[in-house]
Amino acid sequence: MKRYKQSRWVQGLAAAAVVMTLGFGAASHALAQTDDSAPTGMPAIQHAGDISYVTGGVGLDESHALRSAAPRWPLELMFAGPTSEYLSDVRVDITRGGSSVFQANADGPFMLVKLPPGDYVVRASYKGQEKTHAVKIGGGHQKADFRWGTQ
């Protein structure tokens, strides 16, 4: 009789262990799916010819995602108005040796661009006013801030 109770107790313990394992497995699978499908806030990478770029940053999630990703891109552009308010709908033209290599509109205050190493001139136009920055792309990260309405 004692042996029968002990055997039933071991079977019950084993069954509980199986149920817990399955439960934890299902829970961790659900968490993994949630993490994989959670939006990062990063806008989609776009292409203009051979050059990859991403633009946006109007919302807080996008802004944080772009700022976090910026060091991994050769060129970061930021667009702001006279009181440091972020701007969008900025026309960007990048030239190398006098020839245009990239043209796009910024959908928000940030634009990240993957350019090959070299010397470039970045022109940004907003409401008819053009600003220019010369940048040298090498092995690191370059940042150019464009501000309108300030000297």
C-alpha positions as CSV (number, residue, x, y, z in Angstrom):
1,M,0.0,0.0,0.0
2,K,2.8,2.4,0.9
3,R,4.6,1.6,-2.3
4,Y,1.4,2.3,-4.3
5,K,1.0,5.8,-2.7
6,Q,4.7,6.6,-3.4
7,S,4.3,5.5,-7.0
8,R,1.2,7.6,-7.4
9,W,2.9,10.6,-5.8
10,V,5.9,10.2,-8.2
11,Q,3.5,10.0,-11.2
12,G,1.7,13.1,-10.0
13,L,5.0,15.0,-9.6
14,A,6.1,13.9,-13.1
15,A,2.8,15.0,-14.6
16,A,3.1,18.4,-12.9
17,A,6.6,18.8,-14.2
18,V,5.4,18.0,-17.8
19,V,2.6,20.5,-17.5
20,M,4.9,23.2,-16.1
21,T,7.4,22.6,-18.8
22,L,4.8,22.9,-21.5
23,G,3.4,26.0,-19.9
24,F,6.7,27.7,-19.7
25,G,7.5,26.6,-23.2
26,A,4.3,28.1,-24.5
27,A,4.8,31.3,-22.5
28,S,8.4,31.8,-23.8
29,H,7.2,31.1,-27.3
30,A,4.5,33.7,-27.0
31,L,7.0,36.2,-25.6
32,A,9.5,35.5,-28.4
33,Q,6.7,36.1,-31.0
34,T,5.8,39.4,-29.3
35,D,9.5,40.5,-29.3
36,D,10.0,39.6,-32.9
37,S,6.8,41.3,-34.1
38,A,7.2,44.4,-32.0
39,P,7.7,47.5,-34.1
40,T,11.1,49.0,-33.7
41,G,10.0,52.4,-34.9
42,M,12.7,52.4,-37.6
43,P,11.3,53.6,-41.0
44,A,11.9,51.3,-44.0
45,I,15.2,51.5,-45.8
46,Q,14.8,53.1,-49.3
47,H,17.1,53.1,-52.3
48,A,18.0,55.8,-54.7
49,G,20.1,54.1,-57.3
50,D,22.9,52.2,-55.5
51,I,22.6,54.4,-52.3
52,S,20.5,53.2,-49.3
53,Y,18.9,55.7,-47.1
54,V,16.3,56.0,-44.4
55,T,14.3,59.1,-43.5
56,G,11.7,60.1,-40.9
57,G,11.7,60.9,-37.2
58,V,8.4,62.8,-36.9
59,G,7.1,60.5,-34.1
60,L,9.0,59.8,-30.9
61,D,9.5,56.1,-31.7
62,E,11.0,56.9,-35.2
63,S,13.1,59.7,-33.7
64,H,14.6,57.4,-31.1
65,A,15.1,54.5,-33.6
66,L,16.9,56.8,-36.1
67,R,19.1,58.4,-33.5
68,S,20.1,54.9,-32.2
69,A,20.9,53.7,-35.7
70,A,22.7,56.8,-36.8
71,P,26.3,55.7,-35.7
72,R,26.0,52.7,-38.0
73,W,25.4,54.9,-41.1
74,P,28.2,56.9,-42.8
75,L,26.1,60.1,-43.0
76,E,23.5,61.6,-40.7
77,L,21.5,64.6,-41.7
78,M,19.3,66.7,-39.4
79,F,16.9,69.5,-40.4
80,A,15.6,72.2,-38.0
81,G,14.0,75.6,-38.1
82,P,14.9,78.8,-36.3
83,T,13.7,77.7,-32.9
84,S,15.1,74.2,-33.2
85,E,11.8,72.7,-34.3
86,Y,12.2,69.7,-36.5
87,L,11.4,70.1,-40.2
88,S,10.2,67.6,-42.9
89,D,9.8,67.8,-46.6
90,V,13.3,69.0,-47.2
91,R,14.8,68.3,-50.6
92,V,18.3,66.7,-50.4
93,D,20.8,66.6,-53.2
94,I,24.3,65.1,-52.7
95,T,27.0,65.7,-55.3
96,R,30.5,64.2,-55.7
97,G,32.9,65.9,-58.1
98,G,30.1,68.1,-59.4
99,S,27.8,65.2,-60.4
100,S,24.6,64.4,-58.5
101,V,24.8,61.0,-56.8
102,F,21.7,61.2,-54.6
103,Q,18.4,63.0,-54.6
104,A,15.5,62.5,-52.2
105,N,12.9,64.3,-50.0
106,A,13.3,63.9,-46.3
107,D,10.1,62.7,-44.7
108,G,11.1,64.0,-41.3
109,P,13.9,65.8,-39.5
110,F,16.4,62.9,-39.9
111,M,18.0,61.2,-42.9
112,L,20.6,58.5,-42.8
113,V,22.6,57.8,-46.0
114,K,25.0,55.0,-46.9
115,L,27.6,56.6,-49.2
116,P,30.9,55.1,-50.3
117,P,34.0,56.9,-49.1
118,G,34.7,60.2,-50.7
119,D,34.2,64.0,-50.6
120,Y,30.6,65.2,-51.1
121,V,28.6,68.4,-51.1
122,V,25.2,68.1,-49.5
123,R,22.5,70.6,-50.5
124,A,19.3,70.8,-48.6
125,S,16.4,73.0,-49.7
126,Y,13.5,74.0,-47.6
127,K,10.8,76.5,-48.8
128,G,13.1,77.9,-51.4
129,Q,16.1,78.4,-49.1
130,E,19.2,76.2,-49.7
131,K,21.8,75.3,-47.2
132,T,25.1,73.5,-48.1
133,H,27.6,71.3,-46.2
134,A,30.7,69.7,-47.4
135,V,31.3,66.2,-45.9
136,K,34.1,63.7,-46.1
137,I,32.9,60.1,-45.8
138,G,35.6,57.7,-44.6
139,G,35.5,54.8,-42.1
140,G,33.4,56.6,-39.5
141,H,30.2,58.6,-39.0
142,Q,29.6,62.1,-40.3
143,K,26.8,64.4,-39.2
144,A,25.5,67.5,-40.9
145,D,22.9,69.7,-39.3
146,F,20.9,72.0,-41.5
147,R,19.1,74.9,-39.7
148,W,17.0,77.5,-41.4
149,G,16.2,81.0,-40.1
150,T,19.4,81.3,-38.2
151,Q,22.7,82.9,-39.3
